[in-house]
Amino acid sequence: MDNINNTQAPEPKENNKKIIIIASIAIAVLVALFVILGLSLGWFGGKGASKDDSKKGQIPATINIEETKGSEAKTKKIDISVRDVKFGDKIKKVKKFEKTQEDTLASPSQASTKDGYTYLTYTFSPKAKFFGVKPTKAPSGALLQYVFKDKKLFDIRIQFGDLKKSEIDKLSKNLRDKYGKPTFTIKYSNDSWRDTWRTAAKNPDKQTILALNYSPQGGTVISYESVGR
């Protein structure tokens, strides 16, 4: 288990709230980057950009896929634990859990959208450590974020901030040691990459996806989400 279950940590300072909001946006941008790249480059089965696109009046992609391994649909029988909460949990239950933790500060930032999404964001205490790696210190943008759809949890994101390469390599190795080879890996020409572990389940909606995302612009993020949100 990668959590620390003890007493409540001290409250964050008020002037950290802006940092939380900005860093929260950074996480969403980084995770969305891989989806956008996948759609534009044919990751999800579409055509993607080609060398002939310019002849058809289309703008060719400036970021290309350099390498893929495995399959996005491939699964493996593994039990993944990122935080001691469950997908489908309500906001109140997640807040209650976090109050008992020493690796996050007690007062989160909470924001909702008109289409039913809620983002619950915590900053880390100095005791934070996930899969053997400590997030960088504030104000680096390191934070923990829970994402809810219609007030039900479906995604957990850990933003490590601007880690050194040695720490990124350590994080990748620790995840592979714990869960085996990723079921899917993709690398891009701008040095971004994503390792994915997809859990097996008879009902595809019960599958979960753990992903280690890295981007030179967005840093290092672990996301753990429910396929059937």
Phi, psi and omega in degrees: 000137185258011181262162173243115185251095178216227185270166183291141179274167180290158180290146176283157178287153182299324184287359175273350185295322178295322179296319179299315182295315181297315180294326177298318177296321181299320178298312182299321180295315182296314180296319180294330181304316182291328176291314180297316179298318180297318180293317184287333184256006175086016181301323185265022174102355177282180183288318184076182181280150178225171181293339181271357184300322182295331179287339181263008179084009180262152179273121180292154179294140178269345177242125185246155172284127178262329184198142171226148176224140180080202182220142180297331182271351182293143179232166174213153182277096178219152175254118183256135177229116178249318180210148186279057174225169183239148174297137185099347178298148178277163182302316182301320181291320179294319178298319180297319178296314184295335178295340181267359186265146177263348184267358173232157176277152198288327186260112181274166169264135182232130180220142181234155178247164182292338182267018170097007179264141176232135181245118179250115192237130180243146169268158183270151169269170178299345182274356184295136178200128183229126181052040175081005183233134179271134172298156179289159184284154177298150003263056186281349184096004178289134181192168176247131182228132173255136179242129182243145171241121185053042175070016176242132184294133175222352183210138176236129184234132177244111178265115183276348184084204185269083181284152172289157181302321180298324179287323176296316178298321179295317179298315179298316180295317181296321178293320178292322177296325184278319188242001181084190180296144176299149176284340177205135177228138177224137180234140183246164183290346178265017179076006172283151176204165182211124171256134185232136172241119181249124184280151181274143175198143180300319176269115182306330180291344179268356178289154176232158181231123172256129182226136172256112183252135174228136174218136177303331181273327188251354179084207187244126181227132168260128175239140178228115187227157175273132180294316180268078184286000000 
